[in-house]
Amino acid sequence: MARPDKAAAVAELTDEFRSSNGAVLTEYRGLTVAQLKQLRVSLGDDVNYAVVKNTLTKIAAKDAGVDTFDDLLEGPSAIAFIKGDPVVAAKGLRDFAKANPLLVIKGGVLEGKALGSDEISKLADLESREVLLAKLAGAMKAAPQQAVSLFAAPLSQAARLFAALQDKLPAEAPAAVQDAVAEVQDTVEAPAEASTEETAAADS
């Protein structure tokens, strides 16, 4: 590859690192072109799965302030650059790897924090932000007595469930997951406070 082409490739990879919520490094040795295409389709529009050159990727990662991959960039490498929900991306990679064992998830970085392959697996076990908020919406549409019971709890059953899921990750869990849990808890606790105020007003 000519020097200008290398510089352009490094610049493109650097931009991918900087503009992504996270990135997951994989080894795809033995996968066919058709299988790689299938993986890209399954990951959707919010993930750019790109085959990369190790030497250029090391330079780009360093330029972007990412040192997670330094010791992992060996063999045929491809990176999933995540633009959307990291849980959804992790699920997609895990599920594809289960069906196609030649895909090896080596590690990743999420919002500046390093993740090992086991941590990416734990991330994949969580429910996506959309699912968490949909569960909350379902609870809010429940019968009034169910809603009162849910909101009156010190920490609602839903919030405890979401917090428990979050606890599967290390203490430095990705902010994207933490934000979803916080949004759920804030929405759950607000009606509880309003209900308490209304009850006090009625008693006065």
Helices and strands as residue ranges (DSSP letters): H 3-19, E 22-27, H 33-43, E 47-52, H 54-63, E 77-82, H 86-99, E 104-110, E 113-116, H 117-125, H 129-140, H 144-152, H 157-166, H 175-203
